[in-house]
Structures are given as C-alpha cells and as structure tokens.
Amino acid sequence: MNEYALILIVLIALFLLLFVWLCMIIPARMARKRGRSAFGWVVASMIFWPWAIIVLACLGDTEEVRRQKIIEDEMLRKSVHEDNSQERFFANPSGKTVNDLYRRN
C-alpha cells in the first residue's frame, strides 16, 4: 500500500469519527434543551439517524420545561414592570423633548 492510500484511509476514518460524534452531540443537546433524556435520544438517533432528530424537534419541550420558561418570563416581566426608570423617562413635566433629555447641556 502506498502512502497516499494510507493518508486517504486515515482521512476517511477521521471524517467518519467526526460524523459519529456529531450524531451524538446534536441530539443530546437538543434533548437536554427540551427536558428529555439525552442518552435515549442519542441511541435513537444512531438507529434512526435523520428521523429521530426530526421527531425530537417536532415534540418540543416537556411540560416541566414549558412551566419553567413561563415562570422565568413572568419573573422578567415583573422585574421590568417594577423598574420605574421608564416611568421617570416618560413623565417629563419640564416640557423637554426626548432629544433634549439625551443631550447634556
């Protein structure tokens, strides 16, 4: 075997290892983000490569993850509502315009 064939075999092997690694990482991250079993979806994606990822994307978040996102959104909404900086900005009795408030004279 000449050295070019050996280099080609090594490159193909590295490409296959990278492909298998991506087949594990992508569904694991997708499943973890959606609150599902990363190991189970990695195994499913190894057996049913493109279909498992498509099904995982269609399933979406679990109920627990949805509740947590709603709670986080509500806490963010309350913190923005409690911030009075917007009210101070819009309650402008001096008659100045918005541009005047930004300028430092």
C-alpha positions as CSV (number, residue, x, y, z in Angstrom):
1,M,0.0,0.0,0.0
2,N,1.4,3.4,-0.9
3,E,1.4,6.3,1.5
4,Y,-1.3,8.2,-0.4
5,A,-3.8,5.4,0.1
6,L,-2.9,5.3,3.8
7,I,-3.4,9.1,4.1
8,L,-6.8,8.7,2.4
9,I,-7.9,5.9,4.7
10,V,-6.9,8.0,7.8
11,L,-8.8,11.0,6.4
12,I,-11.9,8.9,5.8
13,A,-11.7,7.4,9.3
14,L,-11.4,10.9,10.8
15,F,-14.4,12.0,8.8
16,L,-16.4,9.1,10.0
17,L,-15.4,9.7,13.6
18,L,-16.4,13.3,13.3
19,F,-19.8,12.3,11.7
20,V,-20.5,9.8,14.5
21,W,-19.5,12.4,17.1
22,L,-21.9,14.9,15.6
23,C,-24.6,12.3,15.5
24,M,-24.2,12.0,19.3
25,I,-23.8,15.7,20.2
26,I,-26.6,17.2,18.2
27,P,-29.5,15.1,19.5
28,A,-28.0,15.1,23.1
29,R,-28.0,18.9,23.2
30,M,-31.5,19.1,21.5
31,A,-32.9,16.6,24.1
32,R,-31.3,18.3,27.1
33,K,-32.6,21.7,26.0
34,R,-36.1,20.3,25.7
35,G,-36.0,18.4,29.0
36,R,-35.8,15.0,27.5
37,S,-33.4,12.0,28.0
38,A,-30.2,12.8,26.2
39,F,-29.0,9.2,26.3
40,G,-32.2,7.8,24.9
41,W,-32.3,10.2,22.0
42,V,-28.6,9.6,21.2
43,V,-29.4,5.9,20.9
44,A,-32.5,6.6,18.8
45,S,-30.6,8.9,16.5
46,M,-27.9,6.2,16.0
47,I,-30.5,3.8,14.9
48,F,-32.9,6.1,13.0
49,W,-30.5,8.9,12.1
50,P,-32.4,11.7,10.4
51,W,-35.9,10.7,11.7
52,A,-35.0,10.7,15.4
53,I,-33.8,14.3,15.2
54,I,-36.9,15.4,13.2
55,V,-39.2,13.7,15.7
56,L,-37.3,15.3,18.6
57,A,-37.6,18.7,17.0
58,C,-41.4,18.2,16.5
59,L,-42.0,17.0,20.0
60,G,-40.7,20.2,21.5
61,D,-40.4,20.9,25.2
62,T,-41.7,18.8,28.1
63,E,-44.4,20.3,30.3
64,E,-41.9,20.9,33.1
65,V,-39.6,22.9,30.8
66,R,-42.6,24.9,29.5
67,R,-43.6,25.7,33.0
68,Q,-40.1,26.8,33.9
69,K,-39.9,29.1,30.8
70,I,-43.3,30.6,31.7
71,I,-42.1,31.3,35.3
72,E,-38.9,32.9,34.0
73,D,-40.8,35.0,31.6
74,E,-43.2,36.1,34.3
75,M,-40.3,37.0,36.7
76,L,-38.7,39.0,33.9
77,R,-42.0,40.8,33.2
78,K,-42.4,41.7,36.8
79,S,-38.9,43.0,37.1
80,V,-39.4,45.2,34.1
81,H,-42.7,46.4,35.4
82,E,-41.2,47.2,38.8
83,D,-38.4,49.2,37.2
84,N,-39.6,52.8,37.4
85,S,-36.9,54.2,35.1
86,Q,-39.3,54.1,32.1
87,E,-42.0,56.0,34.0
88,R,-39.5,58.6,35.1
89,F,-38.4,59.0,31.5
90,F,-41.9,59.4,30.1
91,A,-43.2,61.5,32.9
92,N,-41.5,64.7,31.8
93,P,-43.0,67.8,33.3
94,S,-40.2,70.1,32.1
95,G,-41.5,70.2,28.5
96,K,-38.2,68.9,27.1
97,T,-38.2,66.6,24.1
98,V,-36.6,63.2,24.1
99,N,-33.6,64.6,22.3
100,D,-33.2,67.3,24.9
101,L,-33.1,64.6,27.6
102,Y,-30.3,62.8,25.9
103,R,-28.2,65.9,25.4
104,R,-26.0,67.1,28.2
105,N,-26.0,70.9,28.1
